[in-house]
Amino acid sequence: MRSLAFISFYLIILPIISKEYNILKYGAIGDGRTLNTSCIQKAIDSAHMQGGGQVIIPTGKFLTGSIILKSNVDLHLENGGVLLGSINTNHYEKRGYWKALILAKEATNISISGRGTIDGQGQKLALRLDSLFHIGELEDKHYNFVEKRPRFSARPLLIQITQCENIVIKDVHMTNAACWVQNYDRSKNILIESIYVDSDAFWNNDGIDISDCSDVIVRNSYVNASDDGICLKSHFKDYLCENISIENCEVRSSASAIKLGTKSIGGFKDIHIKNIKVFDTFRSAVAIESVDGGLLENIFIDSIEAFNTGNAIFIRLGQREKDRPLSQLKNVHIKNIVVDVAYKRPDYKYKIQGPNLPFFHNIFPSSITGIPNAKIKNVTLENISINFPGKADKGKAYLGLYRMNQIPEVIDKYPEYSMFGELPAWGFYLRHVEGIRLKNIQLNLKDQDYRHAIVMDDVKNLSIERLITNGDNKSYQVILKDCIENNIQDNIRVKKL
């Protein structure tokens, strides 16, 4: 990881050397009713024009619309200080593609710090937008008629930082977003540390989104989000999410906890993820997706503990648009993973739960799937332990091994662990993979499952060293169809179709 230690040290000292600009001296009133946008902006502008400083949000609830963070300014929220987002949509501005409460574009040396709170009043704001649509003041293009709510792009974020450099987000509490909580776009040298995200206010409440950024550290943080927890995205073909470290975080999600994708135009490179605890998560503990023509390579994941989650590992290479080049997904190493997969939906306590599927199914296995003309390459899974509930019922859904050719490719579909429908494996399903090493894999069944532990189709250069399948008494642990160049330990029970 190049230069990250230097980046974190440089950024941490930035707020300490700043002169203070208390927003009270600029006329702000912390009663939760008075609009303070202009007062807060005057304090930021004063600090910026005088070479930099720390803008203080003291104890109180300071109602505001969009504020623009500028170079060499630290926005510091004292304990008990609240930035309260307005529910008047006219109070929000854009910098880039999103409206947000806190905006920055093409700034350097910026930070948001302190133990105060950024509260977007997201549900009230989103419902205000919904009302505006129904009285004819929100255009049709900003409304999702299928989901019957304003489109995510019409709802303001808490934080949108675009094309900035040297950024610190430290200690703050973020809650109640109308859409994504925070997005960092085409920026570099970012430290996100010890933040607390609690946002189950409305749909699409991604906890942390990092889009086409380089040299990023996310660490020691808690995320509770009614959508993806910590998510890397790539929207531009000339950019990558590159040289990123995510470590020592706890994530609860009504989608996937740690995700690379779905948007993956430029891609992802040199990503290190370590020491993550996941709980009550509806979809995958780890989702790695390259489906929009980008490059995804050199992904290292170490030490994930996931309890009460819908799926353990989902790795997908696809091609959603025919006019884009084929995606690439290679060199992924995942080790030291312990996951407990739930039988009932794991996000039942959420206000905004993940959507139910429109078909009957049994518990889905983890999966690693490419497409016929673009295989996933060089994946290592090492020291993996996954507990599955079992209880699969042929009466609910059944796909026998003789029907494996009927499993759809769904090359152009949105990637999700449930995308293929019912699968013939309970532990792992692999298809269109070249170079896969499974070492010290333990798959545990709590109750019987009629399916086999691992099913592979069109897999080349396969290595399996030490596979344990507890609770499964079938004659075969691994089913291979059209798999060649295999190196499998003799004591592993394999059947070739």
C-alpha positions as CSV (number, residue, x, y, z in Angstrom):
1,M,0.0,0.0,0.0
2,R,1.9,3.0,-1.2
3,S,2.3,6.0,1.1
4,L,-0.8,5.4,3.2
5,A,1.1,5.7,6.5
6,F,2.3,9.1,5.5
7,I,-1.1,10.1,4.3
8,S,-2.8,9.2,7.6
9,F,-0.2,11.1,9.6
10,Y,-0.3,14.2,7.4
11,L,-4.1,14.4,7.5
12,I,-4.6,13.7,11.2
13,I,-2.5,16.8,12.2
14,L,-4.4,19.1,9.8
15,P,-7.2,20.1,12.2
16,I,-4.9,20.6,15.1
17,I,-3.0,23.6,13.7
18,S,-6.2,25.5,12.7
19,K,-7.5,28.9,14.0
20,E,-11.1,28.6,15.3
21,Y,-14.2,30.2,13.7
22,N,-17.3,29.6,15.9
23,I,-20.5,29.8,13.9
24,L,-22.2,31.6,16.8
25,K,-20.1,34.6,16.1
26,Y,-21.6,34.7,12.6
27,G,-25.2,34.7,13.8
28,A,-26.0,31.0,14.0
29,I,-28.8,30.0,16.3
30,G,-29.0,26.4,17.6
31,D,-32.7,26.1,18.2
32,G,-33.4,23.4,15.5
33,R,-35.8,25.9,13.8
34,T,-33.8,28.8,12.5
35,L,-32.2,28.3,9.1
36,N,-28.4,28.8,9.5
37,T,-27.1,28.1,6.1
38,S,-25.7,31.6,5.4
39,C,-24.1,31.9,8.9
40,I,-22.3,28.6,8.6
41,Q,-21.2,29.4,5.1
42,K,-19.8,32.8,6.2
43,A,-17.7,31.1,8.9
44,I,-16.3,28.6,6.3
45,D,-15.6,31.3,3.8
46,S,-13.8,33.4,6.4
47,A,-11.6,30.5,7.5
48,H,-10.8,29.7,3.9
49,M,-10.0,33.3,2.9
50,Q,-7.7,33.7,5.9
51,G,-5.6,30.7,4.9
52,G,-7.5,28.0,6.8
53,G,-9.0,27.2,10.1
54,Q,-11.4,25.2,12.2
55,V,-15.1,26.1,11.9
56,I,-16.8,25.2,15.2
57,I,-20.3,23.7,15.4
58,P,-21.0,24.1,19.2
59,T,-23.7,22.5,21.3
60,G,-27.1,23.0,19.8
61,K,-29.2,21.9,16.8
62,F,-28.3,24.1,13.8
63,L,-30.8,23.7,10.9
64,T,-29.1,24.2,7.6
65,G,-29.3,23.6,3.8
66,S,-26.3,22.9,1.7
67,I,-22.9,24.2,2.9
68,I,-19.8,24.2,0.8
69,L,-16.6,23.0,2.5
70,K,-13.5,24.8,1.1
71,S,-9.7,24.3,1.1
72,N,-7.8,24.2,4.4
73,V,-11.0,24.2,6.5
74,D,-11.9,21.7,9.2
75,L,-15.6,21.5,10.0
76,H,-15.6,20.5,13.7
77,L,-18.7,19.4,15.4
78,E,-18.4,19.5,19.2
79,N,-20.0,16.9,21.4
80,G,-23.7,17.9,21.5
81,G,-23.4,19.9,18.2
82,V,-25.8,18.9,15.5
83,L,-26.0,19.9,11.8
84,L,-29.7,19.3,11.1
85,G,-30.6,19.0,7.5
86,S,-33.5,21.1,6.2
87,I,-36.5,19.2,4.8
88,N,-37.0,22.0,2.3
89,T,-35.6,20.7,-1.0
90,N,-34.9,24.2,-2.3
91,H,-32.2,24.5,0.4
92,Y,-29.9,22.0,-1.3
93,E,-27.3,22.5,-4.0
94,K,-25.2,20.2,-6.2
95,R,-21.4,19.9,-6.7
96,G,-21.0,17.2,-9.3
97,Y,-23.9,14.8,-9.7
98,W,-25.5,14.9,-6.3
99,K,-27.3,17.3,-4.0
100,A,-26.0,17.0,-0.4
101,L,-26.0,18.7,3.0
102,I,-22.2,19.1,3.0
103,L,-20.5,19.6,-0.4
104,A,-16.9,20.0,-1.6
105,K,-15.5,20.1,-5.1
106,E,-11.8,20.6,-6.2
107,A,-10.8,21.5,-2.7
108,T,-7.6,20.4,-0.8
109,N,-6.9,19.8,2.9
110,I,-10.4,19.5,4.1
111,S,-11.8,17.7,7.1
112,I,-15.0,17.0,9.1
113,S,-14.2,16.1,12.7
114,G,-15.5,16.0,16.3
115,R,-18.0,13.9,18.2
116,G,-21.1,15.8,17.1
117,T,-23.9,14.6,14.7
118,I,-24.9,15.2,11.1
119,D,-28.6,14.5,10.9
120,G,-30.2,14.6,7.5
121,Q,-33.8,14.2,8.6
122,G,-33.9,11.8,5.6
123,Q,-37.3,10.3,5.9
124,K,-39.0,13.6,6.3
125,L,-37.0,15.0,3.4
126,A,-37.7,12.1,1.1
127,L,-41.5,12.2,1.9
128,R,-41.4,16.0,1.2
129,L,-40.0,15.1,-2.3
130,D,-42.7,12.5,-2.7
131,S,-45.4,15.1,-1.9
132,L,-43.9,17.5,-4.4
133,F,-44.2,14.9,-7.1
134,H,-47.9,14.2,-6.3
135,I,-48.7,17.9,-6.5
136,G,-46.8,18.3,-9.8
137,E,-43.7,20.1,-8.6
138,L,-41.2,17.2,-9.1
139,E,-40.6,16.1,-12.6
140,D,-41.4,12.5,-13.7
141,K,-37.8,11.8,-14.4
142,H,-37.0,12.2,-10.7
143,Y,-39.6,9.7,-9.6
144,N,-39.4,5.9,-9.6
145,F,-42.9,4.7,-10.7
146,V,-42.2,1.0,-10.0
147,E,-40.9,1.6,-6.5
148,K,-43.3,4.5,-5.9
149,R,-40.8,6.8,-4.4
150,P,-38.5,9.6,-5.5
151,R,-35.4,8.4,-7.4
152,F,-32.2,8.1,-5.4
153,S,-30.7,10.8,-7.6
154,A,-33.3,13.3,-6.4
155,R,-32.6,12.7,-2.7
156,P,-29.8,14.6,-1.0
157,L,-26.8,12.9,0.6
158,L,-25.3,14.0,3.9
159,I,-21.8,14.4,2.4
160,Q,-20.7,14.6,-1.3
161,I,-17.0,15.2,-1.9
162,T,-15.9,15.5,-5.5
163,Q,-12.4,15.7,-7.1
164,C,-10.8,16.7,-3.8
165,E,-7.4,15.9,-2.2
166,N,-6.3,15.4,1.4
167,I,-9.5,14.6,3.2
168,V,-10.1,13.6,6.8
169,I,-13.5,12.4,8.2
170,K,-13.0,11.6,11.8
171,D,-15.1,10.8,14.9
172,V,-18.4,12.2,13.7
173,H,-21.9,10.6,14.0
174,M,-23.9,10.5,10.8
175,T,-27.6,9.6,10.8
176,N,-30.9,9.7,8.9
177,A,-29.9,10.2,5.3
178,A,-32.4,10.6,2.5
179,C,-30.1,8.6,0.1
180,W,-26.5,7.5,0.4
181,V,-25.0,8.8,3.6
182,Q,-21.7,9.9,2.1
183,N,-19.9,9.7,-1.2
184,Y,-16.3,10.4,-2.1
185,D,-15.9,10.8,-5.9
186,R,-12.6,10.9,-7.9
187,S,-10.7,12.1,-4.9
188,K,-7.4,11.0,-3.3
189,N,-5.6,10.8,0.0
190,I,-8.6,10.1,2.2
191,L,-8.8,9.0,5.8
192,I,-12.1,8.0,7.3
193,E,-11.6,7.0,10.9
194,S,-13.7,6.3,14.0
195,I,-17.0,7.5,12.5
196,Y,-20.4,6.2,13.5
197,V,-23.0,5.8,10.8
198,D,-26.6,4.9,11.8
199,S,-29.0,5.4,8.8
200,D,-32.1,3.3,8.4
201,A,-34.2,6.3,7.5
202,F,-35.1,5.6,3.9
203,W,-34.1,3.5,0.9
204,N,-30.6,3.5,-0.6
205,N,-29.0,4.5,2.7
206,D,-25.5,3.2,1.7
207,G,-23.2,3.8,4.7
208,I,-19.9,4.7,2.9
209,D,-19.5,5.0,-0.8
210,I,-16.0,5.4,-2.3
211,S,-16.2,6.1,-6.1
212,D,-13.1,6.1,-8.3
213,C,-10.8,7.3,-5.4
214,S,-7.2,6.4,-4.7
215,D,-5.1,6.2,-1.5
216,V,-7.9,5.7,0.9
217,I,-8.0,4.4,4.5
218,V,-11.3,3.5,6.2
219,R,-10.8,2.2,9.7
220,N,-12.2,1.8,13.2
221,S,-15.7,2.7,12.2
222,Y,-19.3,1.4,12.7
223,V,-21.8,1.4,9.9
224,N,-25.5,0.5,10.2
225,A,-27.1,1.1,6.8
226,S,-30.4,0.3,5.0
227,D,-28.4,-0.6,1.9
228,D,-24.8,-1.5,1.2
229,G,-22.6,-0.9,4.2
230,I,-19.1,0.0,2.8
231,C,-19.2,0.1,-0.9
232,L,-16.6,0.8,-3.6
233,K,-17.9,2.0,-7.0
234,S,-16.4,3.0,-10.3
235,H,-18.4,5.4,-12.6
236,F,-15.7,6.6,-15.0
237,K,-13.6,4.6,-17.5
238,D,-10.5,6.6,-16.9
239,Y,-10.5,6.2,-13.1
240,L,-10.1,3.3,-10.6
241,C,-10.8,2.7,-7.0
242,E,-7.1,2.0,-6.2
243,N,-4.9,1.5,-3.2
244,I,-7.6,1.3,-0.6
245,S,-7.5,-0.1,2.9
246,I,-10.6,-1.0,4.9
247,E,-9.9,-2.4,8.4
248,N,-11.3,-2.8,11.9
249,C,-14.9,-1.9,11.1
250,E,-18.3,-3.3,12.2
251,V,-21.1,-3.4,9.6
252,R,-24.8,-4.1,9.6
253,S,-26.6,-3.8,6.3
254,S,-29.9,-4.5,4.7
255,A,-28.0,-5.2,1.5
256,S,-24.3,-6.3,1.4
257,A,-21.8,-5.5,4.1
258,I,-18.6,-5.0,2.1
259,K,-19.1,-4.6,-1.6
260,L,-17.0,-3.8,-4.7
261,G,-19.5,-2.7,-7.4
262,T,-22.1,-2.8,-8.7
263,K,-21.0,0.2,-10.9
264,S,-17.6,-1.0,-12.2
265,I,-16.7,1.0,-15.4
266,G,-13.1,1.8,-14.6
267,G,-12.6,-0.8,-11.9
268,F,-10.8,-1.7,-8.7
269,K,-7.1,-2.4,-8.0
270,D,-5.0,-3.1,-4.9
271,I,-7.8,-3.3,-2.3
272,H,-7.0,-4.5,1.2
273,I,-9.8,-5.4,3.6
274,K,-9.1,-6.7,7.1
275,N,-10.7,-7.4,10.4
276,I,-14.4,-6.7,9.7
277,K,-17.3,-7.8,11.8
278,V,-20.7,-8.2,10.1
279,F,-24.1,-8.9,11.6
280,D,-27.8,-8.8,10.7
281,T,-27.0,-8.4,7.0
282,F,-29.6,-9.2,4.4
283,R,-27.4,-10.1,1.4
284,S,-23.6,-11.0,1.2
285,A,-21.0,-10.4,3.9
286,V,-18.6,-9.9,0.9
287,A,-19.6,-9.1,-2.7
288,I,-17.1,-8.5,-5.4
289,E,-18.6,-7.5,-8.8
290,S,-17.1,-6.5,-12.1
291,V,-19.9,-6.2,-14.7
292,D,-19.5,-2.9,-16.6
293,G,-16.3,-3.4,-18.5
294,G,-13.8,-2.5,-15.8
295,L,-10.7,-4.1,-14.4
296,L,-10.9,-5.7,-11.0
297,E,-7.6,-7.2,-9.7
298,N,-5.5,-7.7,-6.6
299,I,-8.1,-7.9,-3.9
300,F,-6.9,-9.1,-0.5
301,I,-9.5,-9.9,2.2
302,D,-8.4,-11.2,5.6
303,S,-10.4,-11.9,8.8
304,I,-14.1,-11.4,8.4
305,E,-16.6,-12.6,11.1
306,A,-20.2,-12.5,10.0
307,F,-23.2,-13.5,12.0
308,N,-26.8,-13.7,10.9
309,T,-26.3,-12.9,7.2
310,G,-28.0,-14.0,4.1
311,N,-24.9,-15.1,2.2
312,A,-21.2,-15.4,2.8
313,I,-19.2,-14.7,-0.4
314,F,-20.4,-13.6,-3.8
315,I,-18.0,-13.0,-6.7
316,R,-19.4,-12.1,-10.1
317,L,-18.0,-11.2,-13.5
318,G,-20.6,-10.1,-16.1
319,Q,-21.4,-7.8,-19.0
320,R,-24.4,-5.6,-18.4
321,E,-24.0,-3.6,-21.6
322,K,-22.9,-5.1,-24.9
323,D,-21.3,-1.9,-26.1
324,R,-18.8,-1.9,-23.2
325,P,-15.6,-4.0,-23.3
326,L,-15.6,-7.3,-21.4
327,S,-14.9,-7.0,-17.7
328,Q,-11.9,-8.5,-16.0
329,L,-11.8,-10.1,-12.6
330,K,-8.6,-11.7,-11.3
331,N,-6.2,-12.2,-8.4
332,V,-8.6,-12.3,-5.4
333,H,-7.3,-13.8,-2.1
334,I,-9.8,-14.3,0.7
335,K,-8.7,-15.9,3.9
336,N,-9.7,-16.4,7.6
337,I,-13.5,-16.0,7.1
338,V,-16.1,-17.2,9.5
339,V,-19.8,-16.8,8.5
340,D,-23.1,-17.9,10.0
341,V,-25.8,-17.9,7.3
342,A,-29.3,-17.3,8.5
343,Y,-32.4,-19.4,7.7
344,K,-34.8,-16.6,8.3
345,R,-34.3,-13.1,6.8
346,P,-31.5,-11.5,8.9
347,D,-32.7,-7.9,8.6
348,Y,-36.1,-8.4,10.1
349,K,-35.4,-5.7,12.7
350,Y,-34.8,-3.0,10.1
351,K,-37.3,-0.3,9.4
352,I,-36.3,-0.4,5.7
353,Q,-35.7,-4.1,4.9
354,G,-34.2,-5.6,1.7
355,P,-36.7,-6.5,-1.0
356,N,-38.3,-10.0,-1.1
357,L,-37.5,-12.2,-4.1
358,P,-40.4,-12.9,-6.5
359,F,-39.8,-16.7,-6.5
360,F,-39.6,-19.6,-4.1
361,H,-36.1,-20.7,-3.2
362,N,-33.9,-22.5,-0.7
363,I,-30.9,-20.9,1.0
364,F,-28.5,-19.8,-1.6
365,P,-24.8,-21.0,-1.6
366,S,-21.8,-18.7,-1.9
367,S,-20.9,-18.4,-5.6
368,I,-18.0,-17.5,-7.9
369,T,-19.3,-17.1,-11.5
370,G,-17.9,-15.6,-14.7
371,I,-19.4,-15.9,-18.1
372,P,-18.5,-18.2,-21.0
373,N,-16.3,-15.6,-22.8
374,A,-14.9,-13.9,-19.7
375,K,-13.7,-16.2,-16.9
376,I,-12.8,-15.2,-13.4
377,K,-9.1,-15.9,-12.9
378,N,-6.9,-16.7,-10.0
379,V,-9.0,-16.9,-6.8
380,T,-7.8,-18.3,-3.5
381,L,-10.1,-19.1,-0.6
382,E,-8.1,-20.1,2.5
383,N,-9.2,-20.9,6.0
384,I,-12.9,-20.4,5.3
385,S,-15.6,-21.7,7.7
386,I,-19.3,-21.2,6.9
387,N,-22.3,-22.5,8.8
388,F,-25.4,-23.1,6.8
389,P,-28.9,-23.8,8.2
390,G,-29.8,-26.6,5.7
391,K,-33.5,-27.5,5.6
392,A,-33.6,-27.3,1.8
393,D,-37.0,-28.6,0.6
394,K,-37.5,-30.0,-2.9
395,G,-41.1,-29.0,-2.6
396,K,-40.1,-25.4,-2.3
397,A,-37.6,-25.4,-5.2
398,Y,-35.6,-28.1,-6.9
399,L,-32.9,-28.1,-9.5
400,G,-31.3,-31.5,-9.9
401,L,-27.8,-32.1,-11.2
402,Y,-29.2,-33.4,-14.5
403,R,-30.6,-29.9,-15.1
404,M,-27.4,-27.9,-14.5
405,N,-27.5,-26.8,-18.2
406,Q,-30.7,-25.0,-17.4
407,I,-29.0,-22.6,-14.9
408,P,-29.3,-19.2,-16.6
409,E,-26.2,-17.2,-17.5
410,V,-28.0,-13.9,-17.0
411,I,-24.9,-12.2,-18.4
412,D,-26.5,-8.7,-18.6
413,K,-28.4,-8.8,-15.3
414,Y,-27.8,-6.9,-12.1
415,P,-25.4,-9.0,-10.1
416,E,-26.7,-10.5,-6.9
417,Y,-26.2,-13.9,-5.1
418,S,-29.8,-14.8,-5.9
419,M,-29.6,-14.0,-9.6
420,F,-29.5,-17.6,-10.9
421,G,-32.5,-18.8,-9.0
422,E,-32.3,-22.1,-7.3
423,L,-28.9,-23.7,-7.4
424,P,-27.8,-27.4,-6.9
425,A,-25.3,-26.7,-4.2
426,W,-25.7,-25.7,-0.5
427,G,-22.1,-24.5,0.1
428,F,-20.4,-23.2,-3.0
429,Y,-21.4,-22.9,-6.7
430,L,-18.6,-22.1,-9.2
431,R,-18.9,-21.6,-13.0
432,H,-16.6,-20.2,-15.7
433,V,-13.5,-19.9,-13.4
434,E,-9.9,-20.4,-14.3
435,G,-7.4,-20.9,-11.5
436,I,-9.2,-21.5,-8.2
437,R,-7.5,-22.8,-5.0
438,L,-9.6,-23.9,-2.0
439,K,-7.5,-24.6,1.1
440,N,-8.8,-25.4,4.6
441,I,-12.5,-25.1,3.8
442,Q,-15.0,-26.1,6.4
443,L,-18.7,-26.1,5.5
444,N,-21.1,-27.0,8.2
445,L,-24.8,-28.0,7.9
446,K,-27.1,-27.5,10.9
447,D,-29.8,-29.6,9.3
448,Q,-30.0,-31.9,6.3
449,D,-29.9,-30.5,2.7
450,Y,-30.6,-32.6,-0.4
451,R,-28.0,-30.6,-2.4
452,H,-24.3,-31.3,-2.6
453,A,-21.7,-29.1,-0.8
454,I,-19.8,-27.8,-3.8
455,V,-20.8,-27.9,-7.4
456,M,-18.5,-26.7,-10.2
457,D,-19.2,-26.2,-13.9
458,D,-16.5,-25.2,-16.5
459,V,-13.7,-24.7,-14.0
460,K,-10.0,-25.0,-15.0
461,N,-6.9,-25.3,-12.9
462,L,-8.7,-26.3,-9.7
463,S,-6.9,-27.1,-6.5
464,I,-8.6,-28.4,-3.3
465,E,-6.6,-29.0,-0.1
466,R,-8.4,-30.1,3.0
467,L,-12.2,-29.9,2.7
468,I,-14.5,-30.7,5.6
469,T,-18.3,-30.9,5.2
470,N,-19.9,-31.4,8.6
471,G,-23.5,-32.6,8.8
472,D,-23.6,-33.9,5.3
473,N,-23.5,-37.7,4.8
474,K,-23.7,-37.9,1.0
475,S,-21.3,-40.0,-1.0
476,Y,-19.8,-37.0,-2.7
477,Q,-18.7,-33.6,-1.4
478,V,-17.8,-32.1,-4.8
479,I,-19.6,-32.3,-8.1
480,L,-17.5,-31.5,-11.2
481,K,-18.9,-30.8,-14.7
482,D,-16.6,-30.0,-17.6
483,C,-13.7,-29.3,-15.2
484,I,-10.1,-29.9,-16.2
485,E,-6.6,-29.8,-14.8
486,N,-7.7,-30.6,-11.3
487,N,-5.5,-31.1,-8.2
488,I,-7.7,-32.5,-5.5
489,Q,-6.5,-34.3,-2.4
490,D,-7.3,-38.0,-2.5
491,N,-9.6,-38.1,0.6
492,I,-12.0,-35.6,-0.9
493,R,-15.1,-37.3,-2.3
494,V,-15.6,-36.1,-5.9
495,K,-18.0,-37.1,-8.6
496,K,-17.5,-36.1,-12.2
497,L,-20.6,-35.7,-14.4
